[in-house]
Amino acid sequence: MASFLEFAQVCQALSQTHSRLQMAELAGDLLSRLAPEEAVIAARFLIGRALPVGEEAKLNLSGRAVWRLAAELTGALDQGEDIFAAAVDFGEAVELAMRRRTQPPPTLTITEVEAYFRAVTQIEGSQARARKLAILRELLARADALEAKYVAKILIREMRHGMNEGVLLEAIARAAARPLAEVRRAGMLEGDPGRLLRTLLDGPGRAPAERSTELKPLKPMLAQSALSVAEAFAILGPRLALEHKLDGARVQLHHAAGQTRIFSRRLNEITASLPEITEQIANRLSDTDFILDGEVLAVDGEGRPLAFQDLMRRFRRIREVERLRREAPVRLFVFDLLACDGRLLIDQAYHQRFEALSELAARGGLELVGRLLPASPDAGELFFRAALAAGFEGVMAKALESTYTPGSRGRGWLKIKGVRTLDLVIVAADWGYGRRHGWLSNYHLAARGPAGELFEVGKTFKGPSDQEFAELTQRLLALKLSEAGGTVRVRPELVVEVAFNDIQKSPRYACGMALRFARIVRLREDKTALQADTIEALEKEFAAQIVRPSP
């Protein structure tokens, strides 16, 4: 059995190179020399995934809890501020703490580490938190300092060694001795790198992406931003459609062999939380196999949309669903058909997929999003303004000939909003004063860099209500990594939608840009930090500004 120390040493080597080719070689060589079951686990671990996609939420372990256990094991509880000041990141802080004790012999294997993670997810009921922490304590007690560093990094999903999903696919291609194009094609549709590698190692059969009847989530296609309908026409050409952009939550519906499963944007299964959707499918479309892409909205008794946070309550609950169903029923709107009757449709043109979707929706009583094929930019602009007036976020522009590219933010789809917003990660927060005393109320916001690193782009204390400030304080304290000078650094997990007036050059931030008049619109429970907006998106917004304010 392969040692976890060997995995940690490869991760350490990855952190010491900036060469994409060398990273792919190091990771590919590791995966190729492991037994298949170990390689499947290691592939996930390399990008900070403790468990298969959809299962990680069951861990529910904060960075603060991980640090406290490491500090208790080594007597470093009173030295936390000094240790974090000396460390580059959270994982190194855990490593420094663990070096304070006599190092145990390295006996952990890769499969044992995953077994500890799985054991944590099985615990429910009375004293669940204490029992979970006891398992984690046992794992850390067996780990030497370097192993503990990467256990911690995996648990908080912050590897920071430059290995992103794109490089991992190159490594998987090397390990499986398969063409990179084939692996990329399979990786587009397979949300979990471990499952992808397992299938590729099983033999040269069909790629997992082609098996459309399997009830497992596909990565959703993503959209880039456009500043106006006219820009969308300039980018996509005249053959495009405009759709209402709903202020709801993205869902993917799979139906096969009489069974329906629903997945969130983050690929977590939420079937049990949305029984009215599964009932609708069972009543009207039980004899058809398909995969639908759509959006759900929570509505009140008169059918009017409720706040996004009311919808998120439905997604997180599996108890009292019937009560919540009465209080906040959901409406499903569909906008794409990815597979039907065993045929994968992602390579068909969007206009063909929508035609097939319309037929399916008519049979099943499904609601389609509002849509227009504009004859001109002026007609599109009128549709856009009407959408804003009706309370929609804006519109989506989609090229009629575009294919569906799972997990990719291609040029086939563009989002056009009435208000300029970005989805950013909270990486730290300052303690408030005056009326906000006792709350973390000034949030440090960050965008993703090209290698997945996070760059701060501003701060804001505007937007949340008093109740939301209190709730966010509790959420952020559960993610606490360190604290100094009134600023709490947190595990980068919470994503917020941030509205802003414009972007200015700023020497204060490493990326050279900062948001002006930023304000939080809402918490994006449906997005992970890996799905936050990028520095490239900020650069595009900045370049498009007609008047650029001085620093």
Secondary structure, DSSP 8 states (H G I E B T S, - for coil): --BHHHHHHHHHHHTT---HHHHHHHHHHHHHHS-HHHHHHHHHHHTT-SSSTTTGGGT---HHHHHHHHHHHHT-GGGHHHHHHH-SSHHHHHHHHHTTS-------BHHHHHHHHHHHHT--STTHHHHHHHHHHHHHHH--HHHHHHHHHHHHT---SS--HHHHHHHHHHHHT--HHHHHHHHHH-S-HHHHHHHHHH-SS--GGG-TTS-S-----EEEE-SSHHHHHHHH-S-EEEEEE-SSEEEEEEEETTEEEEEETTS-B-GGG-HHHHHHHHHH-TT--EEEEEEEEEB-TTS-B--HHHHHHHHH-SSSHHHHHHHS-EEEEEEEEEEETTEE-TTS-HHHHHHHHHHHHHHHT-EE--EE--SSHHHHHHHHHHHHHTT--EEEEEETT----TT-EEEEEEEEESS-EEEEEEEEEEEB-GGGBTSEEEEEEEEE-TTS-EEEEEEE--S--HHHHHHHHHHHHTTEEEEETTEEEE-TT-EEEEE-SEEEE-TTSTTSEEEES-EEEEE-TT--GGGS-BHHHHHHHHHH-SS----
